[in-house]
Amino acid sequence: MSSEPFGGRLAAAMGERGQLCAGIDPHPGLLASWGLADDVDGLRAFSLTALEGFAPVVAAVKPQVALFERHGSAGIAALEELLAAARAADVLTIADAKRGDIGSTMAAYADAWLRDGSPLAADAVTLSPYLGFESLRPALELAESTGRGVFVLGLTSNPEGASVQHVGGDRSVAKGIVDAVRAENAAAADRGRAEGALGHTGLVVGATVGEALGLLGLDLGTTGAPILAPGFGAQGATAEDLRSLFGSAWPQVLATSSRGLLVAGPDASVLRAAAERARDGLA
């Protein structure tokens, strides 16, 4: 793994290729629309074609782990192949696994997604902090030591999320997560491990959370966190919406589009053109 921390590598990729992350989400409906069977062969063809189209023009790709897991061990093998191919193509990977547990189980999840030499190792992984932020400590520490990153669920746009994340008003659960991420990146900077403007501990903030950021008093610009913002494109958020929502934190934002790009398949060159249009719209 590169000795350069994840935040520095992501900032360089965003500077070179823009602020778009392309999701690789092999939904059964998308497989069918590409003329592929809903099996491992279809999964493999879908994911590698998507990578071929996206890799040259996006800052990162984000495979949705659940859609590989549904095919069992052969699906996980296809995910391993995709991650290896992405490394060879020199594009960052974010495994959208949303892992979260305690103790030795959390350490095992960290080992799977963040350890050097693991066949599932990605450049970053998404994590759920709702067993307590400190339950993520094994992943936070391993990510820092291997030059990888994590994206912690902070404020999501699904309707059910508010029942947990908004609780507490000006001392909301979401604010506690954001504050913990800020402290994590500050501590890493003090250790000399977080180079550049972005730390290794990121946040997931939905692109369609609307007024919630302001209502909950969340200051993302001071967190030093890369911000993964799903919801751009097919889920309704425009580039203008993103700039308005994130304000001064906009340079930290990696906007994610999945279905909005993947519907352009199955031709890799057409996928690439769709990603270029989306990326250029964010500039």
Disulfide bonds with the S-S distance in Angstrom:
none
